[in-house]
Amino acid sequence: MTDDDKVFKALADPTRRFLLDLLFARDGRTLTELESELAMSRFGVMKHLKVLEEAGLVITRRSGREKLHFLNSVPIRLIHDRWIDKYTEQQVAALSDLKAELEDEDP
């Protein structure tokens, strides 16, 4: 499985997207903090976090006895640059060309 495949798989699940939203709102959360926001078992949250870690979307760091989870937005940006940005560029260029053409027309 490629890195892109792992990111797409991780982002395909609404629970994992919610976990990423939580980390976006406040980075450095513990498993207990993340678990308290979801109606599922601790083990279920751990499984979702593992998928996010394998995709590189979540990075963990130990702080004493706690394991803190941090959002890594780089893989999402790489997906954006490869799969979204290049397709929107043509539309933006077409609109820019249309604007220039309409402004050049004589009334």
C-alpha positions as CSV (number, residue, x, y, z in Angstrom):
1,M,0.0,0.0,0.0
2,T,1.4,3.4,-1.0
3,D,1.6,6.4,1.3
4,D,-1.3,8.1,-0.6
5,D,-3.4,4.9,-0.2
6,K,-2.8,5.0,3.6
7,V,-3.8,8.6,3.8
8,F,-7.0,8.1,1.7
9,K,-7.9,5.0,3.8
10,A,-7.3,7.0,7.0
11,L,-9.4,9.9,5.8
12,A,-12.2,7.7,4.5
13,D,-13.6,7.1,8.0
14,P,-15.7,9.8,9.8
15,T,-14.4,8.8,13.2
16,R,-10.8,9.3,12.1
17,R,-11.6,12.6,10.5
18,F,-13.3,13.7,13.8
19,L,-10.1,12.7,15.7
20,L,-8.0,14.9,13.3
21,D,-10.5,17.7,13.8
22,L,-10.0,17.4,17.6
23,L,-6.2,17.5,17.2
24,F,-6.5,20.5,14.8
25,A,-8.5,22.3,17.5
26,R,-6.0,21.5,20.2
27,D,-2.8,19.5,19.6
28,G,-1.1,17.3,22.1
29,R,-4.1,15.4,23.5
30,T,-3.9,12.1,25.4
31,L,-5.8,9.0,24.6
32,T,-8.1,9.6,27.5
33,E,-8.9,13.1,26.2
34,L,-9.6,11.9,22.8
35,E,-11.6,8.9,24.1
36,S,-13.8,11.2,26.2
37,E,-15.1,12.9,22.9
38,L,-16.3,9.7,21.3
39,A,-18.9,7.1,22.2
40,M,-16.7,4.1,21.7
41,S,-14.3,2.0,23.7
42,R,-10.7,2.9,24.5
43,F,-9.6,0.0,22.3
44,G,-11.7,1.3,19.4
45,V,-10.1,4.8,19.7
46,M,-6.7,3.2,19.8
47,K,-7.4,1.3,16.6
48,H,-8.4,4.5,14.8
49,L,-5.3,6.3,16.1
50,K,-3.1,3.4,14.9
51,V,-4.5,3.8,11.3
52,L,-3.8,7.6,11.5
53,E,-0.3,7.0,12.8
54,E,0.4,4.5,10.0
55,A,-0.7,7.1,7.5
56,G,1.6,9.7,9.1
57,L,-1.4,11.9,10.0
58,V,-0.8,11.6,13.8
59,I,2.5,11.7,15.6
60,T,3.0,10.7,19.2
61,R,5.4,11.8,21.8
62,R,5.9,10.6,25.4
63,S,5.7,13.2,28.1
64,G,6.4,11.4,31.4
65,R,3.7,8.7,31.7
66,E,1.5,10.3,29.1
67,K,1.5,9.6,25.4
68,L,0.5,12.8,23.5
69,H,-1.0,12.8,20.0
70,F,-0.2,15.6,17.5
71,L,-1.7,16.3,14.1
72,N,0.8,16.1,11.2
73,S,-0.9,17.9,8.3
74,V,1.9,17.3,5.8
75,P,0.4,14.2,4.2
76,I,-2.9,16.0,3.7
77,R,-1.1,18.9,2.0
78,L,0.7,16.4,-0.3
79,I,-2.6,14.9,-1.2
80,H,-4.0,18.4,-1.9
81,D,-1.1,19.4,-4.1
82,R,-1.2,16.2,-6.1
83,W,-4.9,15.5,-6.4
84,I,-6.8,18.7,-5.8
85,D,-4.7,21.7,-6.7
86,K,-3.7,20.6,-10.2
87,Y,-7.4,20.1,-11.1
88,T,-8.6,23.5,-9.8
89,E,-5.7,25.4,-11.5
90,Q,-7.4,24.9,-15.0
91,Q,-10.7,26.3,-13.7
92,V,-9.0,29.3,-12.2
93,A,-7.0,29.9,-15.3
94,A,-10.2,29.6,-17.4
95,L,-12.0,32.2,-15.2
96,S,-9.0,34.5,-15.4
97,D,-8.9,34.2,-19.2
98,L,-12.7,34.8,-19.4
99,K,-12.4,37.9,-17.2
100,A,-9.6,39.3,-19.4
101,E,-11.6,38.6,-22.6
102,L,-14.8,40.3,-21.2
103,E,-12.8,43.4,-20.1
104,D,-11.2,43.7,-23.5
105,E,-14.5,43.7,-25.4
106,D,-15.8,47.1,-26.6
107,P,-19.3,48.0,-25.5
